[in-house]
Amino acid sequence: MWHPRRVPLLALTGGIASGKSTIAALLADRGAVVVDADAIVREVQAPGSPVLADIAAEFGTAVLRPDGSLDRPALGALVFGHPDRLARLNALVHPAVRSESQRRFSSAFAADPAAVVVYDVPLLAEARGGESWDLVVVAHCPADLRVRRLIDTRGLTEADARARIGSQASDEERIALADVVIDTSADMESTRRQVDELWERVMRAA
């Protein structure tokens, strides 16, 4: 949580279609080093990786494409809306992601001890471990708006969109972790103003 002495390591989280990636991009524009948890997930699930082998053993080879890569839509169809399956998947993936993210944090601070590092992590509430965040930032907007965004931008049905949202932590669980909540339900300019305020706070503390 918030430590006034310094703010080099921020966790940025938010539910699907909450505007989290937009906030991460705005922070990167201001000089932050952004570590993308989703990108790390893709890397640790690459063909030939131990994680991918464990996923295939747990869920079957139907989640693999003919070239040996992960069929993400097939895996998603198996786990979204099924909390027990999602929990089993997370147990396979999260330890590897946590290890690689810590390596990247250390690398960023070794390169620049004054760096502001932002961990863009959708599943912070679901996988909160022993990390010591200096600031937790939550992207937030109402679930109905997130459903509309998923329908409009990703082509999901309303039922699929609500299932994706329902498979994640609740808004209340995420906000309970927050030091800062950025409301993305208005226009882009409103989001940009809130990010500016956050950055000013980080710079004052640093």
Beta strands, then each sheet from edge to edge (+ up, - down):
strand 1: 9-14
strand 2: 33-36
strand 3: 117-120
strand 4: 135-140
strand 5: 180-183
sheet 1: 2+ 3+ 1+ 4+ 5+
end
